[in-house]
């Protein structure tokens, strides 16, 4: 293929800079959106996966669930959010599960909210009730002081540990150990400060106060049930088998014959990560598709502008044909114009998309969200290839239209 049509296309684009820039802009926005969405999506997925992995891969989790729903279904999640209470999971269930052969240790969880006061500070705070086993399984550890003991739990002791965010909010630079805080109407002594745990799904795990679970049950919430049991296994290779054993034990204890009536769910961390990655992958794909629509819109814009260009340059096309230009010369001139526009748009869009992705990662990190700056090389090649194909596809119709113009009729177009 000769380069003359390419040179002619470049000359034509220089003569119509404003039109070319406006056409390029649509492609720039589309490519930038796709790169940014893909980068942010992959960074966010990696961040959340890392946060979930902090809890350990050798865990089998038992959670309350609304009967006749899937654990991850909107009905279950929405029902829990609107306050539907499942009160059948108990500390006795945790003790029974602990006796299974592959269970090394476990800890129950109960969560609630209450107004916490210290000095002039009064804030609504999340309360996390658990047992001594939490400190044995979880890798967070205690930064100052000590964790509560089994005796503290059984005696309903008014002892508490605070997260780093709570320490900053209520105490600032003051040493919180052995200070008295008020939770609701009761006073609790601060016996420890947890190491920084970070966030999961944008929920600040350091913005909590940790209490013995029976103290939270009896003295603050007035209930007997719990919401979750985290079970540490000896052999993670048979975690799925252990999950099935837990399921059968729970159905027996809760007198459930029909699996659809399960008021609990059992899931390994591997299964939880697989579900998360599947759901997040689908969401990410949807966002990319939405961003891709802007690319298609940009392509349609190219086609419309090229048709306008053909219409305005009808006489020029006729003149070139009268001097010997072939249909192929005319075809490639207009195709090159479309391709150059899309490739320039792709390059600028890539640069801006990478820059915007980096900026998002920096801002997110500054806000305490450890969002990694991730650029997949495949996404760059994909964007470039898609842009080239887009220019070729949407440029071919006006190019063919221009090539098929009759030179005599085209010359008559000059007024």
Secondary structure, 3 states (H helix, E strand, C coil): CCCHHHHHHHHHHHHCHHHHHHHHHHHHHHHHHHHHHHHHHHHHHHHHHHHHHCCCCCEEEEEECCCCCCCCCHHHHHHHHCCCCCCCCEHHHHHHHHCCCCEEEEEEEEEEEEEEEECCEEEEEEEEEECCHHHHHCCCCEEEECCCCHHHHHCCCCEEEECHHHHHHHCCCCCCCCCEEEECCEEEEEEEEECCCCEECCEECCCEEEEEHHHHHHHHHCCCECCEEEEEECCHHHHHHHHHHHHHHHHHHCCCCCHHHCCEEEEEHHHHHHHHHHHHHHHHHHHHHHHHHHHHHHHHHHHHHHHHHHHHCHHHHHHHHHCCCCHHHHHHHHHHHHHHHHHHHHHHHHHHHHHHHHHHHHHHHHCCCCCCCCCCHHHHHHHHHHHHHHHHHHHHHHHHHHHCCCHHHHHHCCC
